[in-house]
Amino acid sequence: EQTSVERCNSRMKSYLTANSLHVWGIDKVKTHIYLNAIVLLVSALAMAKESKKQQTA
């Protein structure tokens, strides 16, 4: 069974190009990963909001 951190890492690698970086340098890599994490969080929030909207409808 995967922990939540492992699931997040897996999703970032699979869907958000965290596995095949196209940038060089630690600062650019950190920025890329942070942006990926933000996208992952925003998409989770959007899914939760949509799910809540469907439950109340």
PDB file of N, CA, C and O in Angstrom, chain B, residues numbered from 101:
ATOM      1  N   GLU B 101       0.841  -1.176   0.000  1.00  0.00           N
ATOM      2  CA  GLU B 101       0.000   0.000   0.000  1.00  0.00           C
ATOM      3  C   GLU B 101       0.891   1.246   0.000  1.00  0.00           C
ATOM      4  O   GLU B 101       1.842   1.349   0.775  1.00  0.00           O
ATOM      5  N   GLN B 102       0.561   2.180  -0.882  1.00  0.00           N
ATOM      6  CA  GLN B 102       1.337   3.412  -0.984  1.00  0.00           C
ATOM      7  C   GLN B 102       0.861   4.442   0.028  1.00  0.00           C
ATOM      8  O   GLN B 102      -0.327   4.531   0.336  1.00  0.00           O
ATOM      9  N   THR B 103       1.808   5.214   0.537  1.00  0.00           N
ATOM     10  CA  THR B 103       1.433   6.335   1.389  1.00  0.00           C
ATOM     11  C   THR B 103       0.990   7.485   0.495  1.00  0.00           C
ATOM     12  O   THR B 103       1.174   7.443  -0.721  1.00  0.00           O
ATOM     13  N   SER B 104       0.413   8.500   1.101  1.00  0.00           N
ATOM     14  CA  SER B 104      -0.078   9.635   0.305  1.00  0.00           C
ATOM     15  C   SER B 104       1.070  10.353  -0.397  1.00  0.00           C
ATOM     16  O   SER B 104       0.898  10.839  -1.515  1.00  0.00           O
ATOM     17  N   VAL B 105       2.235  10.425   0.240  1.00  0.00           N
ATOM     18  CA  VAL B 105       3.390  11.075  -0.392  1.00  0.00           C
ATOM     19  C   VAL B 105       3.826  10.289  -1.621  1.00  0.00           C
ATOM     20  O   VAL B 105       4.146  10.876  -2.655  1.00  0.00           O
ATOM     21  N   GLU B 106       3.840   8.966  -1.512  1.00  0.00           N
ATOM     22  CA  GLU B 106       4.218   8.134  -2.651  1.00  0.00           C
ATOM     23  C   GLU B 106       3.225   8.286  -3.793  1.00  0.00           C
ATOM     24  O   GLU B 106       3.621   8.307  -4.958  1.00  0.00           O
ATOM     25  N   ARG B 107       1.928   8.393  -3.469  1.00  0.00           N
ATOM     26  CA  ARG B 107       0.920   8.600  -4.513  1.00  0.00           C
ATOM     27  C   ARG B 107       1.127   9.941  -5.205  1.00  0.00           C
ATOM     28  O   ARG B 107       1.023  10.036  -6.428  1.00  0.00           O
ATOM     29  N   CYS B 108       1.417  10.970  -4.429  1.00  0.00           N
ATOM     30  CA  CYS B 108       1.666  12.298  -5.025  1.00  0.00           C
ATOM     31  C   CYS B 108       2.887  12.264  -5.929  1.00  0.00           C
ATOM     32  O   CYS B 108       2.853  12.792  -7.041  1.00  0.00           O
ATOM     33  N   ASN B 109       3.963  11.647  -5.461  1.00  0.00           N
ATOM     34  CA  ASN B 109       5.165  11.539  -6.294  1.00  0.00           C
ATOM     35  C   ASN B 109       4.879  10.767  -7.570  1.00  0.00           C
ATOM     36  O   ASN B 109       5.349  11.139  -8.644  1.00  0.00           O
ATOM     37  N   SER B 110       4.114   9.702  -7.455  1.00  0.00           N
ATOM     38  CA  SER B 110       3.772   8.901  -8.622  1.00  0.00           C
ATOM     39  C   SER B 110       2.955   9.705  -9.626  1.00  0.00           C
ATOM     40  O   SER B 110       3.206   9.640 -10.830  1.00  0.00           O
ATOM     41  N   ARG B 111       1.977  10.464  -9.133  1.00  0.00           N
ATOM     42  CA  ARG B 111       1.158  11.294 -10.031  1.00  0.00           C
ATOM     43  C   ARG B 111       1.993  12.373 -10.696  1.00  0.00           C
ATOM     44  O   ARG B 111       1.822  12.655 -11.882  1.00  0.00           O
ATOM     45  N   MET B 112       2.899  12.978  -9.933  1.00  0.00           N
ATOM     46  CA  MET B 112       3.740  14.022 -10.516  1.00  0.00           C
ATOM     47  C   MET B 112       4.643  13.440 -11.601  1.00  0.00           C
ATOM     48  O   MET B 112       4.869  14.076 -12.630  1.00  0.00           O
ATOM     49  N   LYS B 113       5.155  12.243 -11.373  1.00  0.00           N
ATOM     50  CA  LYS B 113       6.014  11.607 -12.370  1.00  0.00           C
ATOM     51  C   LYS B 113       5.217  11.178 -13.596  1.00  0.00           C
ATOM     52  O   LYS B 113       5.693  11.310 -14.724  1.00  0.00           O
ATOM     53  N   SER B 114       4.012  10.666 -13.381  1.00  0.00           N
ATOM     54  CA  SER B 114       3.211  10.150 -14.489  1.00  0.00           C
ATOM     55  C   SER B 114       2.570  11.242 -15.330  1.00  0.00           C
ATOM     56  O   SER B 114       2.606  11.190 -16.559  1.00  0.00           O
ATOM     57  N   TYR B 115       1.983  12.231 -14.666  1.00  0.00           N
ATOM     58  CA  TYR B 115       1.156  13.207 -15.374  1.00  0.00           C
ATOM     59  C   TYR B 115       1.773  14.589 -15.516  1.00  0.00           C
ATOM     60  O   TYR B 115       1.352  15.357 -16.381  1.00  0.00           O
ATOM     61  N   LEU B 116       2.754  14.923 -14.698  1.00  0.00           N
ATOM     62  CA  LEU B 116       3.260  16.294 -14.676  1.00  0.00           C
ATOM     63  C   LEU B 116       4.747  16.399 -15.012  1.00  0.00           C
ATOM     64  O   LEU B 116       5.401  17.351 -14.589  1.00  0.00           O
ATOM     65  N   THR B 117       5.272  15.478 -15.735  1.00  0.00           N
ATOM     66  CA  THR B 117       6.652  15.465 -16.249  1.00  0.00           C
ATOM     67  C   THR B 117       7.718  15.648 -15.179  1.00  0.00           C
ATOM     68  O   THR B 117       8.780  16.199 -15.468  1.00  0.00           O
ATOM     69  N   ALA B 118       7.467  15.202 -13.953  1.00  0.00           N
ATOM     70  CA  ALA B 118       8.489  15.291 -12.914  1.00  0.00           C
ATOM     71  C   ALA B 118       9.571  14.236 -13.112  1.00  0.00           C
ATOM     72  O   ALA B 118      10.654  14.338 -12.537  1.00  0.00           O
ATOM     73  N   ASN B 119       9.284  13.234 -13.917  1.00  0.00           N
ATOM     74  CA  ASN B 119      10.245  12.159 -14.145  1.00  0.00           C
ATOM     75  C   ASN B 119      11.233  12.501 -15.254  1.00  0.00           C
ATOM     76  O   ASN B 119      12.365  12.018 -15.236  1.00  0.00           O
ATOM     77  N   SER B 120      10.835  13.307 -16.198  1.00  0.00           N
ATOM     78  CA  SER B 120      11.722  13.675 -17.306  1.00  0.00           C
ATOM     79  C   SER B 120      11.829  15.197 -17.371  1.00  0.00           C
ATOM     80  O   SER B 120      11.105  15.859 -18.114  1.00  0.00           O
ATOM     81  N   LEU B 121      12.736  15.719 -16.588  1.00  0.00           N
ATOM     82  CA  LEU B 121      12.893  17.170 -16.508  1.00  0.00           C
ATOM     83  C   LEU B 121      13.573  17.705 -17.762  1.00  0.00           C
ATOM     84  O   LEU B 121      14.438  17.054 -18.348  1.00  0.00           O
ATOM     85  N   HIS B 122      13.164  18.892 -18.153  1.00  0.00           N
ATOM     86  CA  HIS B 122      13.739  19.545 -19.322  1.00  0.00           C
ATOM     87  C   HIS B 122      14.469  20.817 -18.924  1.00  0.00           C
ATOM     88  O   HIS B 122      14.729  21.683 -19.759  1.00  0.00           O
ATOM     89  N   VAL B 123      14.797  20.923 -17.642  1.00  0.00           N
ATOM     90  CA  VAL B 123      15.513  22.086 -17.138  1.00  0.00           C
ATOM     91  C   VAL B 123      16.785  21.618 -16.436  1.00  0.00           C
ATOM     92  O   VAL B 123      16.882  20.466 -16.014  1.00  0.00           O
ATOM     93  N   TRP B 124      17.743  22.508 -16.318  1.00  0.00           N
ATOM     94  CA  TRP B 124      19.013  22.198 -15.677  1.00  0.00           C
ATOM     95  C   TRP B 124      19.250  23.173 -14.540  1.00  0.00           C
ATOM     96  O   TRP B 124      18.831  24.329 -14.602  1.00  0.00           O
ATOM     97  N   GLY B 125      19.914  22.708 -13.518  1.00  0.00           N
ATOM     98  CA  GLY B 125      20.232  23.547 -12.368  1.00  0.00           C
ATOM     99  C   GLY B 125      19.242  23.320 -11.242  1.00  0.00           C
ATOM    100  O   GLY B 125      18.044  23.155 -11.471  1.00  0.00           O
ATOM    101  N   ILE B 126      19.760  23.316 -10.025  1.00  0.00           N
ATOM    102  CA  ILE B 126      18.924  22.981  -8.875  1.00  0.00           C
ATOM    103  C   ILE B 126      17.791  23.979  -8.685  1.00  0.00           C
ATOM    104  O   ILE B 126      16.681  23.582  -8.330  1.00  0.00           O
ATOM    105  N   ASP B 127      18.043  25.259  -8.913  1.00  0.00           N
ATOM    106  CA  ASP B 127      16.979  26.255  -8.730  1.00  0.00           C
ATOM    107  C   ASP B 127      15.853  26.060  -9.734  1.00  0.00           C
ATOM    108  O   ASP B 127      14.679  26.165  -9.378  1.00  0.00           O
ATOM    109  N   LYS B 128      16.198  25.779 -10.983  1.00  0.00           N
ATOM    110  CA  LYS B 128      15.173  25.564 -12.007  1.00  0.00           C
ATOM    111  C   LYS B 128      14.410  24.269 -11.749  1.00  0.00           C
ATOM    112  O   LYS B 128      13.200  24.204 -11.962  1.00  0.00           O
ATOM    113  N   VAL B 129      15.115  23.244 -11.293  1.00  0.00           N
ATOM    114  CA  VAL B 129      14.460  21.969 -10.985  1.00  0.00           C
ATOM    115  C   VAL B 129      13.499  22.146  -9.813  1.00  0.00           C
ATOM    116  O   VAL B 129      12.372  21.650  -9.858  1.00  0.00           O
ATOM    117  N   LYS B 130      13.930  22.844  -8.768  1.00  0.00           N
ATOM    118  CA  LYS B 130      13.042  23.085  -7.627  1.00  0.00           C
ATOM    119  C   LYS B 130      11.811  23.875  -8.048  1.00  0.00           C
ATOM    120  O   LYS B 130      10.697  23.568  -7.623  1.00  0.00           O
ATOM    121  N   THR B 131      12.006  24.887  -8.877  1.00  0.00           N
ATOM    122  CA  THR B 131      10.871  25.672  -9.361  1.00  0.00           C
ATOM    123  C   THR B 131       9.913  24.794 -10.149  1.00  0.00           C
ATOM    124  O   THR B 131       8.698  24.886  -9.975  1.00  0.00           O
ATOM    125  N   HIS B 132      10.450  23.948 -11.010  1.00  0.00           N
ATOM    126  CA  HIS B 132       9.632  23.045 -11.821  1.00  0.00           C
ATOM    127  C   HIS B 132       8.813  22.111 -10.923  1.00  0.00           C
ATOM    128  O   HIS B 132       7.618  21.924 -11.150  1.00  0.00           O
ATOM    129  N   ILE B 133       9.446  21.533  -9.920  1.00  0.00           N
ATOM    130  CA  ILE B 133       8.762  20.607  -9.020  1.00  0.00           C
ATOM    131  C   ILE B 133       7.721  21.342  -8.179  1.00  0.00           C
ATOM    132  O   ILE B 133       6.628  20.822  -7.954  1.00  0.00           O
ATOM    133  N   TYR B 134       8.052  22.547  -7.713  1.00  0.00           N
ATOM    134  CA  TYR B 134       7.072  23.333  -6.947  1.00  0.00           C
ATOM    135  C   TYR B 134       5.850  23.653  -7.792  1.00  0.00           C
ATOM    136  O   TYR B 134       4.720  23.556  -7.312  1.00  0.00           O
ATOM    137  N   LEU B 135       6.064  24.033  -9.039  1.00  0.00           N
ATOM    138  CA  LEU B 135       4.934  24.321  -9.926  1.00  0.00           C
ATOM    139  C   LEU B 135       4.096  23.070 -10.161  1.00  0.00           C
ATOM    140  O   LEU B 135       2.868  23.142 -10.204  1.00  0.00           O
ATOM    141  N   ASN B 136       4.757  21.925 -10.314  1.00  0.00           N
ATOM    142  CA  ASN B 136       4.027  20.666 -10.462  1.00  0.00           C
ATOM    143  C   ASN B 136       3.182  20.382  -9.225  1.00  0.00           C
ATOM    144  O   ASN B 136       2.034  19.954  -9.342  1.00  0.00           O
ATOM    145  N   ALA B 137       3.744  20.619  -8.045  1.00  0.00           N
ATOM    146  CA  ALA B 137       3.003  20.384  -6.804  1.00  0.00           C
ATOM    147  C   ALA B 137       1.794  21.312  -6.707  1.00  0.00           C
ATOM    148  O   ALA B 137       0.724  20.897  -6.262  1.00  0.00           O
ATOM    149  N   ILE B 138       1.963  22.566  -7.123  1.00  0.00           N
ATOM    150  CA  ILE B 138       0.847  23.515  -7.106  1.00  0.00           C
ATOM    151  C   ILE B 138      -0.259  23.049  -8.038  1.00  0.00           C
ATOM    152  O   ILE B 138      -1.436  23.093  -7.678  1.00  0.00           O
ATOM    153  N   VAL B 139       0.111  22.605  -9.230  1.00  0.00           N
ATOM    154  CA  VAL B 139      -0.882  22.107 -10.189  1.00  0.00           C
ATOM    155  C   VAL B 139      -1.611  20.899  -9.610  1.00  0.00           C
ATOM    156  O   VAL B 139      -2.828  20.784  -9.752  1.00  0.00           O
ATOM    157  N   LEU B 140      -0.886  20.010  -8.969  1.00  0.00           N
ATOM    158  CA  LEU B 140      -1.495  18.827  -8.363  1.00  0.00           C
ATOM    159  C   LEU B 140      -2.482  19.228  -7.264  1.00  0.00           C
ATOM    160  O   LEU B 140      -3.576  18.670  -7.182  1.00  0.00           O
ATOM    161  N   LEU B 141      -2.105  20.183  -6.427  1.00  0.00           N
ATOM    162  CA  LEU B 141      -2.997  20.642  -5.360  1.00  0.00           C
ATOM    163  C   LEU B 141      -4.234  21.339  -5.909  1.00  0.00           C
ATOM    164  O   LEU B 141      -5.342  21.101  -5.429  1.00  0.00           O
ATOM    165  N   VAL B 142      -4.058  22.192  -6.902  1.00  0.00           N
ATOM    166  CA  VAL B 142      -5.198  22.905  -7.488  1.00  0.00           C
ATOM    167  C   VAL B 142      -6.158  21.928  -8.148  1.00  0.00           C
ATOM    168  O   VAL B 142      -7.374  22.088  -8.044  1.00  0.00           O
ATOM    169  N   SER B 143      -5.629  20.924  -8.822  1.00  0.00           N
ATOM    170  CA  SER B 143      -6.514  19.946  -9.457  1.00  0.00           C
ATOM    171  C   SER B 143      -7.266  19.133  -8.401  1.00  0.00           C
ATOM    172  O   SER B 143      -8.434  18.800  -8.603  1.00  0.00           O
ATOM    173  N   ALA B 144      -6.618  18.810  -7.284  1.00  0.00           N
ATOM    174  CA  ALA B 144      -7.304  18.095  -6.205  1.00  0.00           C
ATOM    175  C   ALA B 144      -8.404  18.963  -5.598  1.00  0.00           C
ATOM    176  O   ALA B 144      -9.491  18.467  -5.300  1.00  0.00           O
ATOM    177  N   LEU B 145      -8.131  20.250  -5.416  1.00  0.00           N
ATOM    178  CA  LEU B 145      -9.154  21.160  -4.896  1.00  0.00           C
ATOM    179  C   LEU B 145     -10.335  21.279  -5.856  1.00  0.00           C
ATOM    180  O   LEU B 145     -11.489  21.304  -5.428  1.00  0.00           O
ATOM    181  N   ALA B 146     -10.044  21.352  -7.144  1.00  0.00           N
ATOM    182  CA  ALA B 146     -11.112  21.452  -8.139  1.00  0.00           C
ATOM    183  C   ALA B 146     -11.973  20.194  -8.140  1.00  0.00           C
ATOM    184  O   ALA B 146     -13.197  20.275  -8.241  1.00  0.00           O
ATOM    185  N   MET B 147     -11.337  19.037  -8.029  1.00  0.00           N
ATOM    186  CA  MET B 147     -12.093  17.785  -7.982  1.00  0.00           C
ATOM    187  C   MET B 147     -12.959  17.716  -6.721  1.00  0.00           C
ATOM    188  O   MET B 147     -14.104  17.267  -6.779  1.00  0.00           O
ATOM    189  N   ALA B 148     -12.422  18.155  -5.597  1.00  0.00           N
ATOM    190  CA  ALA B 148     -13.192  18.142  -4.352  1.00  0.00           C
ATOM    191  C   ALA B 148     -14.375  19.097  -4.438  1.00  0.00           C
ATOM    192  O   ALA B 148     -15.470  18.778  -3.973  1.00  0.00           O
ATOM    193  N   LYS B 149     -14.160  20.261  -5.028  1.00  0.00           N
ATOM    194  CA  LYS B 149     -15.243  21.236  -5.176  1.00  0.00           C
ATOM    195  C   LYS B 149     -16.332  20.692  -6.090  1.00  0.00           C
ATOM    196  O   LYS B 149     -17.519  20.838  -5.797  1.00  0.00           O
ATOM    197  N   GLU B 150     -15.941  20.072  -7.183  1.00  0.00           N
ATOM    198  CA  GLU B 150     -16.913  19.497  -8.116  1.00  0.00           C
ATOM    199  C   GLU B 150     -17.684  18.358  -7.456  1.00  0.00           C
ATOM    200  O   GLU B 150     -18.894  18.233  -7.645  1.00  0.00           O
ATOM    201  N   SER B 151     -16.992  17.537  -6.690  1.00  0.00           N
ATOM    202  CA  SER B 151     -17.647  16.436  -5.988  1.00  0.00           C
ATOM    203  C   SER B 151     -18.660  16.964  -4.976  1.00  0.00           C
ATOM    204  O   SER B 151     -19.763  16.429  -4.859  1.00  0.00           O
ATOM    205  N   LYS B 152     -18.288  18.005  -4.251  1.00  0.00           N
ATOM    206  CA  LYS B 152     -19.201  18.602  -3.274  1.00  0.00           C
ATOM    207  C   LYS B 152     -20.413  19.214  -3.969  1.00  0.00           C
ATOM    208  O   LYS B 152     -21.534  19.126  -3.467  1.00  0.00           O
ATOM    209  N   LYS B 153     -20.185  19.834  -5.126  1.00  0.00           N
ATOM    210  CA  LYS B 153     -21.276  20.443  -5.885  1.00  0.00           C
ATOM    211  C   LYS B 153     -22.260  19.375  -6.353  1.00  0.00           C
ATOM    212  O   LYS B 153     -23.471  19.593  -6.312  1.00  0.00           O
ATOM    213  N   GLN B 154     -21.755  18.227  -6.796  1.00  0.00           N
ATOM    214  CA  GLN B 154     -22.624  17.153  -7.269  1.00  0.00           C
ATOM    215  C   GLN B 154     -23.413  16.526  -6.121  1.00  0.00           C
ATOM    216  O   GLN B 154     -24.546  16.087  -6.316  1.00  0.00           O
ATOM    217  N   GLN B 155     -22.827  16.480  -4.934  1.00  0.00           N
ATOM    218  CA  GLN B 155     -23.526  15.902  -3.785  1.00  0.00           C
ATOM    219  C   GLN B 155     -24.696  16.771  -3.350  1.00  0.00           C
ATOM    220  O   GLN B 155     -25.719  16.254  -2.900  1.00  0.00           O
ATOM    221  N   THR B 156     -24.556  18.084  -3.481  1.00  0.00           N
ATOM    222  CA  THR B 156     -25.627  18.981  -3.054  1.00  0.00           C
ATOM    223  C   THR B 156     -26.704  19.140  -4.115  1.00  0.00           C
ATOM    224  O   THR B 156     -27.804  19.603  -3.811  1.00  0.00           O
ATOM    225  N   ALA B 157     -26.408  18.766  -5.346  1.00  0.00           N
ATOM    226  CA  ALA B 157     -27.380  18.941  -6.438  1.00  0.00           C
ATOM    227  C   ALA B 157     -28.420  17.849  -6.449  1.00  0.00           C
ATOM    228  O   ALA B 157     -29.307  17.851  -7.303  1.00  0.00           O
TER     229      ALA B 157
END
